[in-house]
Amino acid sequence: MKLPLYQVDAFTSEVFHGNPAAVCPLNEWLSDDQMHRIAAENNLSETAFYVPKGNDFSLRWFTPTVEVSLCGHATLASAYVLFEIYKYSDPQVHFHTKSGLLSVRRDNGGFVMNFPADHYKETPITPLITRALGINPKKVVQGKNILMAELSSEKELRELFPEIYTVMQVHPHGLIVTAKGDNVDFVSRCFFPNAGINEDPVTGSAHTLLTPYWSEKLNKKELKARQISKRGGDLNCSMLGDRVEIGGNAVLYMRGEIEI
């Protein structure tokens, strides 16, 4: 069986930056085992698979080790493939996912995703968190299924060298670390070692928590963000009640065909 495969760099307008995702369009679902194996073979932080569902699409995401319930950059990459390669003609595409209905629309040469906003509450700063970070955070909050720590400055975040084995113990789904930005509203880095991703280059889904957090903290509805991993990526974020809009660009790196 031959299947098309595309690799798209999301949240950037230049190849070799942003977060690379593989996108595998399907006419019908493969077995879970086949999708797991393809994602492991791709060895990217995420591989997206989609199938038609009327005029919409069903979308699933796999890391090299697990299926995840939400992924921003691979959703953006999937929309790019549909709009730019398959010439999807509607102004907005809808994806049916494990996190509900997600939409992506074209906007000024880029794309804007509409996701449910995450809710958070402050949680104690434990010795384990401090050990994982190697530094005392200002504040720690618990999202729906993720932990987030705020540091005192962008400089601290750039210099952060977390103890990955301890990060694995801090929270089963990973750790977001953030700070007020020097040239943007906020910056972040994301670590998901239990999903096979020590540090994610750019994490759209993390901004469903980062956006409401910094929107409340800065008293702003429109925010500019940058994920300061080695590859780096830029995001435009908006609070819309209980929804978050996350915007960015994408660029095609590779197109090909796989045989299974």
N, C-alpha and C positions, 0 to 999 in steps of 0.2 A: 504494500500500500504506500503510495506517495502522497505527501501532504505539504502544502505551502507553509513556509515559516519566515517570519520577518523579525528583525531585531531593530528596535527603535530606542533612541536615547530620549528620555522624557525629562521635562522641566529644564530644557536647554534649547538653544538654536544652533549649537555647534556639536558635531560628533566628538566623541571622546570626553564629553562632559555629561552632566545630569545622571540619570539612573537608567541603565539599559534594561529593557524588558523584551522577552521573546513573545511573539503573538502567533498563535496557530489557529487560523480560521477552519471551522469544521462544518460539514453539512449535518452530521449527527454525532452524538457523544461517543468518544472512545471509552474503553473501560477505565475505571479509576487507576488500575495498575498501569495501564499504558500511559496515562497522563502523568502519573508520578515518575515513570521511567524517562519520559521525554524531558520533563523538568529537571531531573537529575542529570541527564546527559547534557542539557543546555548549560547547566551549572551557573545560571544567572540568579539574581536575587528573586526574580519572579518570571514565570511563564504563564501567559494568559491563553485560555481556550474559549472560543465563543461559537454558538450555534444560533441560527435564525429562530425567532419566536414571533411569528407574524411579521409585522414591520419593525419589531424590536429584536433584541438578542439576549440570550442567556449567556452569562459570563462567569467563569471560574478561574481561580488563581492558585498556582502551586509554586512553592519554593523548591529548592533541591531535595527537601526532606519532608515537607508537610503541605497540605492544602490549607489556605488561610481564608478568613471570612471577609476580609476587606483589603484592597490594595489600590492605592491611588495612581502610582506611576504606570502600572500595567493597564489600568483602565484608560488613562490618557493615551498610552501607546495603542490600545485596541481601537480607540476612537480615531486616532491618526490613520491607522491602516484602513478603516472603513471609509473615512472621508477622502483621504488622499490617494489611496491605491485602488479601492473598490468603488470609488466615486458615489458613495452613499449620498443621496440627493436632498434628504430632509435637512433643515437647519440644525436639528438636534437629534441625537441618538439616545435611546433608552436601553439600559442594561438591567436584566433581572438577575439578582445575585443573592447570596446568603445574607447580605446586609440590607436587603430590600431593593427598591427601584432606584437606580442611579442614572443620572443623565449627564450628557456632555454636549456642549454646543460650541460652534465656531465663534471666535471673538477677536477681531483686529489681528488676524493672521495667526492667532494661537487658539487655545481651547480652554473652556471653563467647565469644570466638573461641579455638580451639585450633589452634596453628600449630607447625611444626617450629622448634626453636631454632637460631639461627645459631651458628657457631663462629668464633673470632677468634684472632689472634696479633698481638703487638706488631710494629710496623714502624717504620723510622727516620723521624724528623721531617725532611723535606726542605725546602730553601729555597722550593720551589714551594708547598708546603702553607702555610708561614708567610706567603708573599706572598698566597696566596688568602684567608687569614683576616685578614691585617693585624695579627696578634698571634701570639706564640709559644705553641703549645699545650703542655700538661703531658705529653701522651701521645697517640700515634696507633696505632690498631689496624686490621687488615685483616680484614673479614668475608668471607663466601663470595664476594660480588660487590659490596662496598661498602667505603668507607673511613670511619673514624670518628675524630674528634679530641676529646680531653677538655680543657676549659679549667679555669682555677683557681677560678672562681666563677660563680654565676648572674648577677651584675652584668655580668661580662665578656661572657657569652653574650647578654644582653639588648642590650648596646651594640654587638654585633658587626655590622659592615657589610662582608661579604665582597666580594671582587673576582670577580664572577660569571664573567667571561671566563676567569680563571685557574682557578676551580673546575671549569670544563669540561675543563681540561687535567689536573687532579689525578687524576681517576678517571672512566672513561666512564659509570659508573652514578650518580655523585653523591657527596655528602659529608654525613655526619651530624656535628653538633657538639653536645656534651653537657657538663654540669657537675652537681655535687652541688646539690640544690635547697635553697632557704632554708626552704620550708614543705612540700615534698614530698621524696621520696627522691632524685629526679633530674629534671632538666629537659633539653630538647633543642630543636634547630632542624634542619631538613633542607633541603638544596639539591640539586635535580636538573635543572640547566639543559640538559643534553643530552637530556632527555626532554621539554623544553618547559616545565619548571616551575622557575622561579628559586628560589622558596621554597615548600615544601609546607606548608599550614596545620597539618595533623595527620597523622602517618604511622604507621599501625598496623604495617606491615611492618618499619619501622626498629626497632620494639620487640622483634623477634625477635633482634636483636643487642644492643640497649640493656639488655634484661632480664637475660640471662646475664652481661653485663659488670658491671652494678651489683649483681646478686645476689652475685657473687663478691667484689666490692670492699667491699660493706657487710655481707656475711655474713647476708643476708636472703633468704627465699624469696618473701615477699609484699611488693610495692613499689607505691608510689603515684608516678605520673609526671605531668608536665605539659609539653606542647609549647608553647613561649612565642613562637609566631608572632603576628602581628597579630590573627588571629581566635582563636587559642588553643584548647586542648582538653585534657581530663583522661582519664587511662587508669589502670586497675588491672591490675597485671601479676603473674603468678605463674610460678615455675619448677617444672616437673614433669618432672625428668629431662632427656630430650632433646626435650621439648615446652615450649612457652610458652603460657600463657593470657593473653589480652589482653581486658580488659573495658571497656565504656563504654556510653553512651546514644546515642540517635539521635532525630531529629525530622524530620517531613516538612515541606519548604518548598513544594514545588510538585508538582502532578500534571497531566499533559496528554497530548497525542497528537501524534505527528510523522507527516508524510507524505513518503514517498520513492518 
